[in-house]
Amino acid sequence: MTQSRPRVVVVGGGFAGFHALRKLERLLPPEAADLVLVNPTDYLLYSPLLPDVTAGLLEPRHVAVSLRYQLPRTELILGRATDVDVSGTTLQVDLLGDGDRVSRTISLDWDRLALVSGSVTRQFDIPGVAERAHGVKTLIEARYLRDHLLAQLDRADALPDTPEGRAERQQRLTVVAVGAGYTGTEIVAQLQHELTSVASRWNRVTPDDVRFVLIDLADTVLPELGKSLGDVAMGALRRRGIDVRLGVTVKEARDTEVELTDGTTVPSRTLIWGAGVTASPLVTKVGTKLQRGRLVVDAELRVPGAPGVFAAGDAAAVPDLVVARQRARQGDSDGPPPVTPPTAQHAQRQGTALGRNTAADLGVGRARPYRHRDLGLVADLGGRDAVAKPLGVNLQGPLAKAVARGYHLYALPAAANRVRVAVDWLLSAALPTQDVQVGAIPPEAALVATAQQTERYLAG
């Protein structure tokens, strides 16, 4: 890279970062700026399909979009940003070497900085959770969880039919999942459908032995879709034998059991943690105002008090101009200004707006405020079950499933990935479910703090 051209550095290769750079490559001529992406992987992970990966419906690489292929003009630096110096316009980056270890640390100069570092799984200071809970936000976590559950079937099947053996079998075949929102509900529903479909292949294990417990402090599942569809989803889950417990959460996680806040104990050796997300800890290094852990930005995605710095996606509290206008029309001015929810849909569109506004800051085009009406959410519950709310219309069953899969194929930003995912779905519908373990990921590598590297972000 030459130093004579402005350098635009984007931190994070998720939806916002990917679409920001795609827009910049389209708007800026090659001589206008050097484009740099700092990201720990060489792919964009299409995270909404991680439940399908965990359930074995999709090949992991098919939801990973090549950054080098899709962003040919962008220099990719494999590493993690750990500190931001706004006044000195530098970024501290840990470069990754063998085994995901830090090979060395560099200081990267920037003229424009886009902080789109995304989010990490929200954790709480609950005894045993950090040591035993597994999230499903990365490919490592998704691959590990599938192999782990198949291994539990193997080990449960080998146990003797004694009181001690039956007790351990119950522990190994019971899964506790925390978080009845979008991610947690889809993970539990799809895993339950796939695991019960293969459990009869073992000698001593039956589908009825596989038990899923879904818990949440909320009073409904899938609150993002509203009470009506939440009730539909609840009915589908309970009809399939999933134990849904609302108004409770984990009090303590132990090796062979999970104690809940209502005083009950669930024998289990598998704890899935999907209780929401929080912005990447990197945002705390900027030194500007935060709103519920997210960087405060204006409607053009600029960070006030940090010249040349933009932010979007899960890392930013982006003003929701559509909701604000609706409230104003209704005469409702109470409460804090509304911000967009941390969804992939908003991150993708904010990334495009960020790219456009960054280009405008470099003299190409005109900046415009971010404004987008949410198109609705979809949730695939495995088998023929699904719920969706496209453009405010409630759908359920096979029609909702078709809408959900159609939306994901549309939103995947690479044609090759769309074809591979579509073929995977066709094959999974036509062929028997695979029950083989293919990974060699150690349990400690799939813990939330390890897989999502939250400690490394804070180490700077």
Secondary structure, DSSP 4 states (H G I P E B T S, - for coil): --TTS-EEEEE--SHHHHHHHHHHHHHS-TTT-EEEEEESSSEEE-GGGHHHHHTTSS-GGGGEEEHHHH-TTEEEEEEEEEEEETTTTEEEEEEE-GGG-EEEEEEEE-SEEEE---EEE-----TTHHHHEE--SSHHHHHHHHHHHHHHHHHHHTS-SSHHHHHHHHHHTEEEEE--SHHHHHHHHHHHHHHHHHGGGSSS--GGG-EEEEEESSSSS-GGG-HHHHHHHHHHHHHTT-EEEES--EEEE-SSEEEETTS-EEE-SEEEE-S-EEE-GGGGGS-S-EETTEEE--TTSB-TTSTTEEE-GGGEE-B-HHHHHHHHHTT---SSPPB--S-HHHHHHHHHHHHHHHHHHTTSS------------EEE-STT-EEE-GGG--EEHHHHHHHHHHHHHHH-S-HHHHHHHHHHHHHHHHSPPP--------GGGGBHHHHTTHHHHHH-
